[in-house]
Amino acid sequence: MSDISTLHFYKYQGAGNDFILVDNRNMAVNHHNPAFIAALCDRRFGIGGDGMMFLQTKEGYDFEMVYYNSDGNPSSMCGNGGRCIVAFARHLGVIGEETNFLAVDGPHYATISGSGDWVSLQMIDVDEIKNDGDAFVLNTGSPHYVCRTSELASADVFAEGRKIRYNDRYKEKGINVNLVEPEGEGYFVRTYERGVEDETYACGTGVTAVALAMAKQNGQKGEISTPVRVLGGNLNIRFHYDGQRFTNVFLEGPAEFVFEGGIKIPAGS
Ligand SMILES: N[C@@H](CCC[C@H](N)C(=O)O)C(=O)O
């Protein structure tokens, strides 16, 4: 009897934030194993990814999104991951052009374009933005630190992000660190991600946090649409702000299939 089996996986990316996806509707994969997830996300010895997701069935919803960071630990919401799993669900025939699914931060509504590669994902409402010196701290499904800067193209985001993520205030629970500068009608953003412990090419909950924090700082109210450029492409965030609460928050952008394959794993994983 063989002690090795093959895991069929799919790779997707949303503005360069890349993920391994597995159809686990039959619950064949036991994913409560950080070393297993981290090994698959490893860019040299595994498939490679900023995170890994399992699409599972959930009563009352089209599907459930179960998300892990590349360090192998389950995490809070991933916005780009959410957009990618919607594209994956569409590919599997689980959904049509709109969906209601469950993620770790609650229910999400999303739509996907007919061509299947542009996803608009509703994020949680936000009613609190705190200050940490000149920076903003808020939770858009995941915790974010947002700090305005200049000369962002040449910034050492890894070093600056790491310093903040591991300072006394944040080191226990961790935080994602977003550096931002105005660009055209919107912003250029670079993010150091907790759980990847590196800069990623995009962070969906991060650009959402930036758009909300900048609207508050600029005194904007009403229906707002904010384009954001990240290292891996372009995203857009639209929302309503009444001066107290951010509602109807949508993260929009590309979610694209990259490749699929099989990888040998120990049986029972
Ligand atoms: N890439 C994500 C955020 C994933 C979670 C994050 N690393 C954390 O642990 O908070 C996104 O697109 O939102």
py3Dmol code that shows the C-alpha trace and the ligand (Angstrom):
import py3Dmol

protein = """\
ATOM      1  CA  MET A   1       0.000   0.000   0.000  1.00  0.00           C
ATOM      2  CA  SER A   2       1.400   3.440  -0.971  1.00  0.00           C
ATOM      3  CA  ASP A   3       1.833   6.111   1.717  1.00  0.00           C
ATOM      4  CA  ILE A   4       1.886   8.852  -0.936  1.00  0.00           C
ATOM      5  CA  SER A   5      -1.108  10.342  -2.764  1.00  0.00           C
ATOM      6  CA  THR A   6      -1.488  13.157  -5.299  1.00  0.00           C
ATOM      7  CA  LEU A   7      -3.158  16.450  -4.413  1.00  0.00           C
ATOM      8  CA  HIS A   8      -4.756  18.216  -7.368  1.00  0.00           C
ATOM      9  CA  PHE A   9      -4.354  21.970  -7.043  1.00  0.00           C
ATOM     10  CA  TYR A  10      -5.041  25.168  -8.970  1.00  0.00           C
ATOM     11  CA  LYS A  11      -2.967  28.333  -8.907  1.00  0.00           C
ATOM     12  CA  TYR A  12      -4.657  31.765  -9.173  1.00  0.00           C
ATOM     13  CA  GLN A  13      -3.395  35.321  -8.764  1.00  0.00           C
ATOM     14  CA  GLY A  14      -5.114  38.626  -8.119  1.00  0.00           C
ATOM     15  CA  ALA A  15      -2.889  41.600  -9.000  1.00  0.00           C
ATOM     16  CA  GLY A  16       0.114  39.411  -8.223  1.00  0.00           C
ATOM     17  CA  ASN A  17      -1.121  38.180  -4.805  1.00  0.00           C
ATOM     18  CA  ASP A  18      -0.897  34.444  -5.584  1.00  0.00           C
ATOM     19  CA  PHE A  19      -2.674  31.470  -4.088  1.00  0.00           C
ATOM     20  CA  ILE A  20      -2.914  27.699  -4.202  1.00  0.00           C
ATOM     21  CA  LEU A  21      -6.539  26.541  -4.372  1.00  0.00           C
ATOM     22  CA  VAL A  22      -7.974  23.122  -3.676  1.00  0.00           C
ATOM     23  CA  ASP A  23     -11.509  21.887  -4.298  1.00  0.00           C
ATOM     24  CA  ASN A  24     -12.221  20.221  -0.949  1.00  0.00           C
ATOM     25  CA  ARG A  25     -15.972  19.776  -1.326  1.00  0.00           C
ATOM     26  CA  ASN A  26     -15.504  16.066  -0.603  1.00  0.00           C
ATOM     27  CA  MET A  27     -13.419  16.914   2.532  1.00  0.00           C
ATOM     28  CA  ALA A  28     -10.685  14.551   1.322  1.00  0.00           C
ATOM     29  CA  VAL A  29      -7.875  16.866   2.459  1.00  0.00           C
ATOM     30  CA  ASN A  30      -7.192  17.334   6.164  1.00  0.00           C
ATOM     31  CA  HIS A  31      -5.631  20.806   6.043  1.00  0.00           C
ATOM     32  CA  HIS A  32      -5.231  21.483   9.770  1.00  0.00           C
ATOM     33  CA  ASN A  33      -1.501  21.082   9.411  1.00  0.00           C
ATOM     34  CA  PRO A  34       0.710  24.232   9.301  1.00  0.00           C
ATOM     35  CA  ALA A  35       3.837  22.359   8.154  1.00  0.00           C
ATOM     36  CA  PHE A  36       1.916  20.824   5.227  1.00  0.00           C
ATOM     37  CA  ILE A  37       0.485  24.197   4.082  1.00  0.00           C
ATOM     38  CA  ALA A  38       3.832  25.990   4.515  1.00  0.00           C
ATOM     39  CA  ALA A  39       5.627  23.289   2.484  1.00  0.00           C
ATOM     40  CA  LEU A  40       3.169  23.658  -0.422  1.00  0.00           C
ATOM     41  CA  CYS A  41       3.452  27.483  -0.330  1.00  0.00           C
ATOM     42  CA  ASP A  42       7.266  27.343  -0.351  1.00  0.00           C
ATOM     43  CA  ARG A  43       8.533  28.948  -3.572  1.00  0.00           C
ATOM     44  CA  ARG A  44      11.566  26.670  -3.894  1.00  0.00           C
ATOM     45  CA  PHE A  45      10.510  23.287  -2.535  1.00  0.00           C
ATOM     46  CA  GLY A  46       6.734  23.543  -3.089  1.00  0.00           C
ATOM     47  CA  ILE A  47       4.180  25.025  -5.499  1.00  0.00           C
ATOM     48  CA  GLY A  48       4.646  28.580  -4.219  1.00  0.00           C
ATOM     49  CA  GLY A  49       2.048  31.069  -3.027  1.00  0.00           C
ATOM     50  CA  ASP A  50       1.285  33.927  -0.626  1.00  0.00           C
ATOM     51  CA  GLY A  51      -1.478  31.736   0.772  1.00  0.00           C
ATOM     52  CA  MET A  52      -3.540  28.598   0.304  1.00  0.00           C
ATOM     53  CA  MET A  53      -7.312  28.162   0.191  1.00  0.00           C
ATOM     54  CA  PHE A  54      -9.770  25.327   0.386  1.00  0.00           C
ATOM     55  CA  LEU A  55     -13.196  25.604  -1.227  1.00  0.00           C
ATOM     56  CA  GLN A  56     -15.687  23.660   0.885  1.00  0.00           C
ATOM     57  CA  THR A  57     -19.446  23.254   1.042  1.00  0.00           C
ATOM     58  CA  LYS A  58     -21.402  25.259   3.628  1.00  0.00           C
ATOM     59  CA  GLU A  59     -25.113  25.063   4.278  1.00  0.00           C
ATOM     60  CA  GLY A  60     -26.875  28.326   3.412  1.00  0.00           C
ATOM     61  CA  TYR A  61     -24.002  29.538   1.209  1.00  0.00           C
ATOM     62  CA  ASP A  62     -22.630  28.744  -2.253  1.00  0.00           C
ATOM     63  CA  PHE A  63     -19.354  27.655  -0.615  1.00  0.00           C
ATOM     64  CA  GLU A  64     -16.972  28.311   2.272  1.00  0.00           C
ATOM     65  CA  MET A  65     -13.510  29.888   1.869  1.00  0.00           C
ATOM     66  CA  VAL A  66     -10.914  28.460   4.269  1.00  0.00           C
ATOM     67  CA  TYR A  67      -7.747  30.552   4.109  1.00  0.00           C
ATOM     68  CA  TYR A  68      -4.168  29.996   5.312  1.00  0.00           C
ATOM     69  CA  ASN A  69      -1.192  32.348   5.098  1.00  0.00           C
ATOM     70  CA  SER A  70       1.986  30.969   3.499  1.00  0.00           C
ATOM     71  CA  ASP A  71       3.471  30.385   6.973  1.00  0.00           C
ATOM     72  CA  GLY A  72       0.850  27.628   7.278  1.00  0.00           C
ATOM     73  CA  ASN A  73      -1.366  29.328   9.860  1.00  0.00           C
ATOM     74  CA  PRO A  74      -5.086  30.016   9.435  1.00  0.00           C
ATOM     75  CA  SER A  75      -5.635  33.735   9.131  1.00  0.00           C
ATOM     76  CA  SER A  76      -8.161  36.510   9.002  1.00  0.00           C
ATOM     77  CA  MET A  77      -9.758  37.623   5.716  1.00  0.00           C
ATOM     78  CA  CYS A  78      -7.806  37.803   2.477  1.00  0.00           C
ATOM     79  CA  GLY A  79      -9.421  40.177  -0.035  1.00  0.00           C
ATOM     80  CA  ASN A  80      -7.483  39.084  -3.103  1.00  0.00           C
ATOM     81  CA  GLY A  81      -7.870  35.474  -2.003  1.00  0.00           C
ATOM     82  CA  GLY A  82     -11.621  36.077  -1.773  1.00  0.00           C
ATOM     83  CA  ARG A  83     -11.650  37.406  -5.331  1.00  0.00           C
ATOM     84  CA  CYS A  84      -9.585  34.449  -6.569  1.00  0.00           C
ATOM     85  CA  ILE A  85     -11.782  31.819  -4.910  1.00  0.00           C
ATOM     86  CA  VAL A  86     -14.829  33.403  -6.572  1.00  0.00           C
ATOM     87  CA  ALA A  87     -13.115  32.935  -9.979  1.00  0.00           C
ATOM     88  CA  PHE A  88     -12.253  29.348  -8.949  1.00  0.00           C
ATOM     89  CA  ALA A  89     -15.850  28.633  -7.866  1.00  0.00           C
ATOM     90  CA  ARG A  90     -17.018  29.904 -11.233  1.00  0.00           C
ATOM     91  CA  HIS A  91     -14.502  27.657 -13.013  1.00  0.00           C
ATOM     92  CA  LEU A  92     -15.773  24.654 -11.024  1.00  0.00           C
ATOM     93  CA  GLY A  93     -19.386  25.493 -11.947  1.00  0.00           C
ATOM     94  CA  VAL A  94     -20.300  26.064  -8.276  1.00  0.00           C
ATOM     95  CA  ILE A  95     -21.586  29.602  -9.031  1.00  0.00           C
ATOM     96  CA  GLY A  96     -22.755  31.745 -11.942  1.00  0.00           C
ATOM     97  CA  GLU A  97     -22.037  35.465 -12.188  1.00  0.00           C
ATOM     98  CA  GLU A  98     -22.845  36.277  -8.561  1.00  0.00           C
ATOM     99  CA  THR A  99     -22.384  34.532  -5.242  1.00  0.00           C
ATOM    100  CA  ASN A 100     -22.843  34.614  -1.498  1.00  0.00           C
ATOM    101  CA  PHE A 101     -20.119  32.709   0.310  1.00  0.00           C
ATOM    102  CA  LEU A 102     -18.813  32.412   3.854  1.00  0.00           C
ATOM    103  CA  ALA A 103     -15.301  33.444   4.932  1.00  0.00           C
ATOM    104  CA  VAL A 104     -13.650  33.770   8.328  1.00  0.00           C
ATOM    105  CA  ASP A 105     -14.978  37.337   8.790  1.00  0.00           C
ATOM    106  CA  GLY A 106     -18.545  36.468   7.809  1.00  0.00           C
ATOM    107  CA  PRO A 107     -20.699  36.351   4.663  1.00  0.00           C
ATOM    108  CA  HIS A 108     -19.475  37.959   1.415  1.00  0.00           C
ATOM    109  CA  TYR A 109     -21.374  38.913  -1.740  1.00  0.00           C
ATOM    110  CA  ALA A 110     -19.436  39.040  -5.019  1.00  0.00           C
ATOM    111  CA  THR A 111     -19.973  39.335  -8.752  1.00  0.00           C
ATOM    112  CA  ILE A 112     -17.759  38.066 -11.545  1.00  0.00           C
ATOM    113  CA  SER A 113     -17.605  39.310 -15.136  1.00  0.00           C
ATOM    114  CA  GLY A 114     -18.843  37.122 -17.999  1.00  0.00           C
ATOM    115  CA  SER A 115     -15.239  36.556 -19.086  1.00  0.00           C
ATOM    116  CA  GLY A 116     -14.585  35.228 -15.560  1.00  0.00           C
ATOM    117  CA  ASP A 117     -11.523  37.224 -14.631  1.00  0.00           C
ATOM    118  CA  TRP A 118     -12.798  40.462 -13.027  1.00  0.00           C
ATOM    119  CA  VAL A 119     -14.232  40.113  -9.529  1.00  0.00           C
ATOM    120  CA  SER A 120     -16.015  42.657  -7.388  1.00  0.00           C
ATOM    121  CA  LEU A 121     -16.060  41.507  -3.753  1.00  0.00           C
ATOM    122  CA  GLN A 122     -18.044  43.073  -0.933  1.00  0.00           C
ATOM    123  CA  MET A 123     -15.939  43.582   2.173  1.00  0.00           C
ATOM    124  CA  ILE A 124     -17.051  44.084   5.790  1.00  0.00           C
ATOM    125  CA  ASP A 125     -18.404  47.465   6.933  1.00  0.00           C
ATOM    126  CA  VAL A 126     -15.882  49.501   8.928  1.00  0.00           C
ATOM    127  CA  ASP A 127     -16.756  51.963  11.691  1.00  0.00           C
ATOM    128  CA  GLU A 128     -13.487  52.516  13.496  1.00  0.00           C
ATOM    129  CA  ILE A 129     -10.162  53.981  12.390  1.00  0.00           C
ATOM    130  CA  LYS A 130      -7.607  54.539  15.142  1.00  0.00           C
ATOM    131  CA  ASN A 131      -4.473  56.665  15.034  1.00  0.00           C
ATOM    132  CA  ASP A 132      -0.961  55.515  15.822  1.00  0.00           C
ATOM    133  CA  GLY A 133       1.099  58.676  15.550  1.00  0.00           C
ATOM    134  CA  ASP A 134       0.625  59.836  11.935  1.00  0.00           C
ATOM    135  CA  ALA A 135      -0.510  56.374  10.840  1.00  0.00           C
ATOM    136  CA  PHE A 136      -4.009  54.840  10.738  1.00  0.00           C
ATOM    137  CA  VAL A 137      -4.963  51.433  12.143  1.00  0.00           C
ATOM    138  CA  LEU A 138      -8.135  49.652  11.054  1.00  0.00           C
ATOM    139  CA  ASN A 139      -9.623  46.239  10.417  1.00  0.00           C
ATOM    140  CA  THR A 140     -11.044  45.517   6.961  1.00  0.00           C
ATOM    141  CA  GLY A 141     -11.320  41.775   7.628  1.00  0.00           C
ATOM    142  CA  SER A 142      -7.619  41.721   8.538  1.00  0.00           C
ATOM    143  CA  PRO A 143      -5.731  44.248  10.688  1.00  0.00           C
ATOM    144  CA  HIS A 144      -3.894  47.030   8.841  1.00  0.00           C
ATOM    145  CA  TYR A 145      -1.485  49.859   9.571  1.00  0.00           C
ATOM    146  CA  VAL A 146      -1.600  52.608   6.916  1.00  0.00           C
ATOM    147  CA  CYS A 147       1.160  55.176   6.669  1.00  0.00           C
ATOM    148  CA  ARG A 148       1.691  57.943   4.107  1.00  0.00           C
ATOM    149  CA  THR A 149       5.172  58.218   2.726  1.00  0.00           C
ATOM    150  CA  SER A 150       7.126  59.686  -0.196  1.00  0.00           C
ATOM    151  CA  GLU A 151       9.465  58.058  -2.713  1.00  0.00           C
ATOM    152  CA  LEU A 152       7.602  54.803  -2.236  1.00  0.00           C
ATOM    153  CA  ALA A 153       9.068  53.231  -5.389  1.00  0.00           C
ATOM    154  CA  SER A 154      12.494  53.089  -3.762  1.00  0.00           C
ATOM    155  CA  ALA A 155      11.373  52.399  -0.159  1.00  0.00           C
ATOM    156  CA  ASP A 156      12.627  49.340   1.726  1.00  0.00           C
ATOM    157  CA  VAL A 157       9.138  48.026   2.470  1.00  0.00           C
ATOM    158  CA  PHE A 158      10.468  44.762   3.900  1.00  0.00           C
ATOM    159  CA  ALA A 159      12.630  46.514   6.508  1.00  0.00           C
ATOM    160  CA  GLU A 160      10.134  49.288   7.343  1.00  0.00           C
ATOM    161  CA  GLY A 161       7.179  46.897   7.438  1.00  0.00           C
ATOM    162  CA  ARG A 162       8.984  44.374   9.595  1.00  0.00           C
ATOM    163  CA  LYS A 163       9.997  47.048  12.093  1.00  0.00           C
ATOM    164  CA  ILE A 164       6.355  48.052  12.616  1.00  0.00           C
ATOM    165  CA  ARG A 165       4.886  44.518  12.504  1.00  0.00           C
ATOM    166  CA  TYR A 166       7.309  43.382  15.235  1.00  0.00           C
ATOM    167  CA  ASN A 167       7.245  46.474  17.460  1.00  0.00           C
ATOM    168  CA  ASP A 168       5.989  46.111  21.045  1.00  0.00           C
ATOM    169  CA  ARG A 169       2.473  47.240  20.145  1.00  0.00           C
ATOM    170  CA  TYR A 170       1.881  44.756  17.303  1.00  0.00           C
ATOM    171  CA  LYS A 171       4.307  41.856  17.664  1.00  0.00           C
ATOM    172  CA  GLU A 172       1.965  39.518  19.540  1.00  0.00           C
ATOM    173  CA  LYS A 173      -0.986  39.498  17.117  1.00  0.00           C
ATOM    174  CA  GLY A 174       0.864  40.957  14.124  1.00  0.00           C
ATOM    175  CA  ILE A 175      -0.353  43.544  11.641  1.00  0.00           C
ATOM    176  CA  ASN A 176      -0.110  44.159   7.901  1.00  0.00           C
ATOM    177  CA  VAL A 177       1.813  47.334   7.044  1.00  0.00           C
ATOM    178  CA  ASN A 178       0.781  49.495   4.071  1.00  0.00           C
ATOM    179  CA  LEU A 179       2.891  52.398   2.815  1.00  0.00           C
ATOM    180  CA  VAL A 180       1.009  54.781   0.547  1.00  0.00           C
ATOM    181  CA  GLU A 181       1.582  57.813  -1.625  1.00  0.00           C
ATOM    182  CA  PRO A 182      -0.861  59.758  -3.814  1.00  0.00           C
ATOM    183  CA  GLU A 183      -0.670  58.980  -7.541  1.00  0.00           C
ATOM    184  CA  GLY A 184      -2.973  60.433 -10.214  1.00  0.00           C
ATOM    185  CA  GLU A 185      -6.614  60.172  -9.075  1.00  0.00           C
ATOM    186  CA  GLY A 186      -5.700  57.568  -6.466  1.00  0.00           C
ATOM    187  CA  TYR A 187      -2.741  55.980  -4.699  1.00  0.00           C
ATOM    188  CA  PHE A 188       0.318  53.781  -5.077  1.00  0.00           C
ATOM    189  CA  VAL A 189       0.487  51.209  -2.256  1.00  0.00           C
ATOM    190  CA  ARG A 190       3.079  48.657  -1.126  1.00  0.00           C
ATOM    191  CA  THR A 191       2.334  46.157   1.644  1.00  0.00           C
ATOM    192  CA  TYR A 192       4.304  44.031   4.097  1.00  0.00           C
ATOM    193  CA  GLU A 193       2.036  41.084   4.929  1.00  0.00           C
ATOM    194  CA  ARG A 194       1.800  39.353   8.266  1.00  0.00           C
ATOM    195  CA  GLY A 195       1.922  35.566   7.861  1.00  0.00           C
ATOM    196  CA  VAL A 196       3.884  35.861   4.639  1.00  0.00           C
ATOM    197  CA  GLU A 197       6.402  37.964   6.574  1.00  0.00           C
ATOM    198  CA  ASP A 198       7.471  39.704   3.403  1.00  0.00           C
ATOM    199  CA  GLU A 199       6.288  42.296   0.937  1.00  0.00           C
ATOM    200  CA  THR A 200       3.660  40.889  -1.438  1.00  0.00           C
ATOM    201  CA  TYR A 201       2.705  42.242  -4.880  1.00  0.00           C
ATOM    202  CA  ALA A 202      -0.786  43.215  -3.642  1.00  0.00           C
ATOM    203  CA  CYS A 203      -3.004  42.994  -0.578  1.00  0.00           C
ATOM    204  CA  GLY A 204      -6.769  43.368  -1.002  1.00  0.00           C
ATOM    205  CA  THR A 205      -7.725  44.092   2.598  1.00  0.00           C
ATOM    206  CA  GLY A 206      -4.670  46.410   2.642  1.00  0.00           C
ATOM    207  CA  VAL A 207      -5.678  48.594  -0.309  1.00  0.00           C
ATOM    208  CA  THR A 208      -9.207  48.667   1.122  1.00  0.00           C
ATOM    209  CA  ALA A 209      -7.788  49.954   4.423  1.00  0.00           C
ATOM    210  CA  VAL A 210      -5.775  52.585   2.527  1.00  0.00           C
ATOM    211  CA  ALA A 211      -8.807  53.823   0.551  1.00  0.00           C
ATOM    212  CA  LEU A 212     -10.944  54.161   3.704  1.00  0.00           C
ATOM    213  CA  ALA A 213      -8.214  55.816   5.782  1.00  0.00           C
ATOM    214  CA  MET A 214      -7.377  58.297   3.013  1.00  0.00           C
ATOM    215  CA  ALA A 215     -11.071  59.201   2.551  1.00  0.00           C
ATOM    216  CA  LYS A 216     -11.323  59.964   6.263  1.00  0.00           C
ATOM    217  CA  GLN A 217      -8.100  61.961   6.248  1.00  0.00           C
ATOM    218  CA  ASN A 218      -9.189  63.953   3.167  1.00  0.00           C
ATOM    219  CA  GLY A 219     -12.649  64.688   4.616  1.00  0.00           C
ATOM    220  CA  GLN A 220     -14.428  62.955   1.698  1.00  0.00           C
ATOM    221  CA  LYS A 221     -18.038  61.796   2.135  1.00  0.00           C
ATOM    222  CA  GLY A 222     -20.707  60.087   0.001  1.00  0.00           C
ATOM    223  CA  GLU A 223     -20.065  57.565  -2.789  1.00  0.00           C
ATOM    224  CA  ILE A 224     -16.315  57.237  -3.257  1.00  0.00           C
ATOM    225  CA  SER A 225     -14.283  55.258  -5.802  1.00  0.00           C
ATOM    226  CA  THR A 226     -10.522  54.982  -5.303  1.00  0.00           C
ATOM    227  CA  PRO A 227      -8.103  53.496  -7.861  1.00  0.00           C
ATOM    228  CA  VAL A 228      -4.975  51.964  -6.364  1.00  0.00           C
ATOM    229  CA  ARG A 229      -1.830  50.784  -8.125  1.00  0.00           C
ATOM    230  CA  VAL A 230       0.144  47.986  -6.478  1.00  0.00           C
ATOM    231  CA  LEU A 231       3.290  46.167  -7.584  1.00  0.00           C
ATOM    232  CA  GLY A 232       1.235  43.482  -9.364  1.00  0.00           C
ATOM    233  CA  GLY A 233      -1.402  45.609 -11.094  1.00  0.00           C
ATOM    234  CA  ASN A 234      -4.405  47.820 -10.462  1.00  0.00           C
ATOM    235  CA  LEU A 235      -7.309  47.533  -8.031  1.00  0.00           C
ATOM    236  CA  ASN A 236     -10.303  49.715  -7.258  1.00  0.00           C
ATOM    237  CA  ILE A 237     -12.188  50.262  -4.009  1.00  0.00           C
ATOM    238  CA  ARG A 238     -15.667  51.808  -3.924  1.00  0.00           C
ATOM    239  CA  PHE A 239     -17.711  52.512  -0.816  1.00  0.00           C
ATOM    240  CA  HIS A 240     -20.110  54.848   0.928  1.00  0.00           C
ATOM    241  CA  TYR A 241     -18.871  57.023   3.814  1.00  0.00           C
ATOM    242  CA  ASP A 242     -21.237  59.091   5.948  1.00  0.00           C
ATOM    243  CA  GLY A 243     -18.494  60.525   8.150  1.00  0.00           C
ATOM    244  CA  GLN A 244     -18.881  57.729  10.759  1.00  0.00           C
ATOM    245  CA  ARG A 245     -19.225  54.425   9.000  1.00  0.00           C
ATOM    246  CA  PHE A 246     -17.969  52.900   5.751  1.00  0.00           C
ATOM    247  CA  THR A 247     -20.629  50.725   4.076  1.00  0.00           C
ATOM    248  CA  ASN A 248     -21.094  48.978   0.709  1.00  0.00           C
ATOM    249  CA  VAL A 249     -17.342  48.514   0.505  1.00  0.00           C
ATOM    250  CA  PHE A 250     -16.314  46.699  -2.709  1.00  0.00           C
ATOM    251  CA  LEU A 251     -12.821  45.560  -3.675  1.00  0.00           C
ATOM    252  CA  GLU A 252     -12.561  45.167  -7.448  1.00  0.00           C
ATOM    253  CA  GLY A 253      -9.897  43.791  -9.741  1.00  0.00           C
ATOM    254  CA  PRO A 254      -8.496  40.916 -11.768  1.00  0.00           C
ATOM    255  CA  ALA A 255      -8.521  37.306 -10.531  1.00  0.00           C
ATOM    256  CA  GLU A 256      -6.770  34.994 -12.949  1.00  0.00           C
ATOM    257  CA  PHE A 257      -6.114  31.290 -13.346  1.00  0.00           C
ATOM    258  CA  VAL A 258      -2.370  30.599 -13.735  1.00  0.00           C
ATOM    259  CA  PHE A 259      -1.941  26.806 -13.879  1.00  0.00           C
ATOM    260  CA  GLU A 260      -3.113  23.541 -12.341  1.00  0.00           C
ATOM    261  CA  GLY A 261      -1.297  20.361 -11.443  1.00  0.00           C
ATOM    262  CA  GLY A 262      -0.731  17.506  -9.071  1.00  0.00           C
ATOM    263  CA  ILE A 263       1.750  17.278  -6.218  1.00  0.00           C
ATOM    264  CA  LYS A 264       2.714  14.206  -4.212  1.00  0.00           C
ATOM    265  CA  ILE A 265       1.739  14.437  -0.552  1.00  0.00           C
ATOM    266  CA  PRO A 266       1.793  11.980   2.343  1.00  0.00           C
ATOM    267  CA  ALA A 267      -1.464   9.981   2.356  1.00  0.00           C
ATOM    268  CA  GLY A 268      -3.933  11.218   4.971  1.00  0.00           C
ATOM    269  CA  SER A 269      -2.903  14.889   4.592  1.00  0.00           C
TER     270      SER A 269
END
"""
ligand_1 = """\
13
LIG
N -3.326 39.081 1.016
C -4.441 39.330 1.786
C -4.332 39.412 3.273
C -4.101 38.021 3.848
C -4.117 37.988 5.336
C -2.947 38.682 5.925
N -1.695 38.158 5.506
C -3.066 38.626 7.458
O -2.601 37.657 8.085
O -3.682 39.521 8.024
C -5.451 40.243 1.159
O -5.482 40.308 -0.085
O -6.264 40.832 1.853
"""
view = py3Dmol.view(width=600, height=400)
view.addModel(protein, "pdb")
view.setStyle({"model": 0}, {"cartoon": {"style": "trace"}})
view.addModel(ligand_1, "xyz")
view.setStyle({"model": 1}, {"stick": {}})
view.zoomTo()
view.show()
